[in-house]
Amino acid sequence: MALDEIILRLKEAFEKDDVKKAVLKPEWYERNIESGIHSTGFCYAASEVIYRLTGGKEKWKKVAISENKWEFGGHCYLENKETGERLDITDEQYVSANIDIPYDKGIGGGFRTKDFGKKAKILAEMAGLI
């Protein structure tokens, strides 16, 4: 499946309350509902879904901003290894609130599991991607 279609399905899934309840930690669910911004809290799971379905470590580097280095909490996104292009499909949770994301504080790393993590798998299934 093409990257654009995966992103579209993920963004559609972000809008569903059953997906939010299944994927988000309680504090992020609360932030999501209070903000009215559907992507709030989905950065890690969404990044992992895209990573797993579109080339993995051959194509992507997972980058994370530590919650200890940013007052708005942790944030995760992908960087294309070949082009250096950043892919952050949940950036609107900050951009729409006029908050600049400090991408310069991001540190490359991997995901916690070799295959889909629990929350990423749930998100991918509920979005109809696996």
VEXMIKOL-481346 format. One record per residue: residue in one letter; x, y, z of N, C-alpha, C in turn. Coordinates in steps of 0.001 Angstrom, whole numbers, plus 500000, padded with zeros to 6 digits. Example, Ala and Ser with C-alpha at 12.3 -4.5 7.8 and 13.67 -1.06 7.14 Angstrom:
<atoms>
A513190494310507800512300495500507800513200496700507800;S512850497750507080513670498940507140512900500030507870;
</atoms>
This chain:
<atoms>
M500835498823500000500000500000500000500887501250500000;A500459502246499278501228503481499146501217504277500456;L502294505003500678502437505817501883501267506783502060;D500844507446501000499734508406501094498458507738501595;E498192506526501142496994505793501577497103505393503044;I498287504980503467498505504625504877498259505838505765;I498805506973505378498624508206506159497147508595506216;L496449508507505101495027508832505056494240507941506016;R494503506641505981493780505709506849494106505948508331;L495363506270508616495727506574510003495002507821510488;K494987508861509678494326510105510084492825509906510261;E492230509061509431490809508740509608490599507990510926;A491512507074511234491411506298512476491563507193513702;F492421508218513623492623509134514753491306509768515216;E490345509901514302489085510579514606488097509710515372;K488345508417515440487390507484516045487676507290517532;D486643507455518339486820507364519779487259505971520223;D486760504918519561487174503570519965488657503346519694;V489180503953518639490617503861518346491405504629519413;K490949505820519723491614506626520760491689505857522075;K490584505269522486490545504542523758491431503302523731;A491538502659522573492335501438522466493834501712522379;V494213502841521835495623503113521539496273504079522525;L495579505099522925496197506150523731496228505814525222;K497310506238525868497371506174527323496323507147527861;P495794506898529067494717507755529588495032509256529572;E496257509632529940496572511064529957496584511663528551;W497010510877527557496997511365526181495588511351525611;Y494771510395525998493363510397525593492692511679526091;E492945512012527339492371513227527927492837514470527173;R494146514544526877494669515696526107494028515760524729;N493853514581524105493262514504522775491851515091522794;I491050514645523741489664515105523823489606516595524155;E490409517024525121490405518438525526490853519360524395;S491843518929523623492379519782522552491479519801521322;G490736518716521107489940518612519887490796518326518663;I492077518036518870492994517737517762493196516227517739;H492646515595516733492565514134516694493900513405516710;S494959514010516244496251513318516188496997513329517525;T496501514097518487497185514226519771497395512867520427;G498656512575520733499006511347521435499334510147520570;F499130510267519265499341509128518373500735509059517752;C501654509952518123502917510059517387503717508762517360;Y503866508100518491504695506893518544504048505762517744;A502786505471518029502106504364517354502013504601515849;A501662505820515443501531506120514011502879506028513305;S503921506534513941505254506447513339505664504989513182;E505365504185514191505730502772514099504949502058513005;V503676502351512848502881501727511787503492502047510422;I503778503302510188504369503696508900505716503016508705;Y506537503030509703507861502394509670507738500921509282;R506864500190509954506715498748509717506145498432508336;L505277499290507831504601498992506562505304499559505324;T506321500405505513506897501081504339508426501028504265;G509033499962504712510471499838504505511313499681505741;G510737499904506918511454499679508162512777500412508254;K513756499743508878515038500397509153515860500656507904;E515520500020506807516221500300505544515871501692505027;K514648502125505284514174503403504754514123504515505801;W513763504171507037513447505180508040514357505155509255;K514469506316509855515068506443511180513968507017512076;K513710506355513204512760506897514172513504507944514986;V512888509091515159513492510169515923512529510541517046;A513084510766518218512250511123519364512816512328520099;I511914513175520535512255514284521410511862513821522811;S512806513781523699512557513300525057511618514235525805;E510719513644526582509829514464527408510611515261528449;N511846514843528725512700515585529656513324516815529012;K513265516893527687513905518012526981512903518995526388;W511602518737526619510585519615526044509382519664526973;E508954520849527316507879521022528294506527520483527840;F506367520197526553505091519688526053505041518169526003;G506072517512526494506105516044526523506938515483525391;G507032514184525341507793513539524283507081513630522947;H507858513511521891507284513518520545508143512627519654;C507494511921518751508168510951517887507773511190516431;Y508709510959515523508456511109514093509507510297513337;L509401510274512031510334509527511197511158510461510331;E512338509983509963513191510701509025513617509716507942;N513442510105506687513838509261505570515362509220505502;K515932508025505560517395507889505593518056508355504305;E517374508189503193517966508565501910517893510068501643;T516734510660501932516526512070501590516682513024502764;G516610512477503992516653513326505168515329514007505467;E514315513751504637513011514376504811512331513851506080;R511722514765506817511018514427508043509569514073507714;L509048513035508369507650512660508230507034512665509632;D506199513651509870505571513831511175504082514028510939;I503328512918510928501907513040510580501048513517511755;T501648513707512916500879514216514058501333515611514492;D502062516295513634502589517613514016501497518646514277;E500297518458513719499247519463513912498821519600515366;Q499107518590516197498768518723517616499528519887518256;Y500647520252517679501437521391518174501310522603517245;V501414522371515954501385523461514979500081524247515071;S498956523543515237497673524240515308497534525081516576;A498362524798517566498373525593518802499521526614518788;N500114526827517617501232527761517454502429527416518330;I502689526119518464503835525638519228504860525093518237;D506057525641518295507129525157517425507701523861517990;I507794522865517147508366521589517571509885521701517483;P510596521424518576512059521557518567512734520320517961;Y512614520199516649513170519025515964514669518872516212;D515351519967516501516791519896516770517101519125518057;K516098518900518888516299518129520126516027516636519920;G515607516269518705515301514875518418516553514015518344;I516432512797518848517543511839518832517073510578518132;G517876510115517176517544508903516438517661507666517303;G516812506714517028516825505456517765515918504467517087;G515617503402517768514755502387517189513473502238517983;F512634501331517522511417501014518249511726499923519266;R510872499770520250511121498853521358511038497384520986;T510360497073519893510153495681519496510621495457518062;K510880494186517723511309493860516357510144493864515390;D508964493556515885507758493568515068506818494614515668;F505615494704515170504668495681515688504564495621517205;G504687496771517852504387496865519275502880496755519455;K502444496547520685501030496313520978500121497433520465;K500431498670520804499572499804520426499622500075518922;A500798499926518325500920500123516877500119499062516128;K500159497842516615499399496762515966497904497035516052;I497453497462517224496032497793517388495644498915516428;L496465499960516360496180501082515456496132500611514008;A497104499823513595497148499327512207495921498475511901;E495527497628512832494349496779512616493076497612512534;M492925498537513459491705499347513486491625500327512312;A492772500645511728492802501511510534492655500695509246;G492570499369509379492411498512508211493686498342507399;L494821498467508062496106498398507355496737497008507428;I496372496228508428496856494831508521495696493934508908;
</atoms>
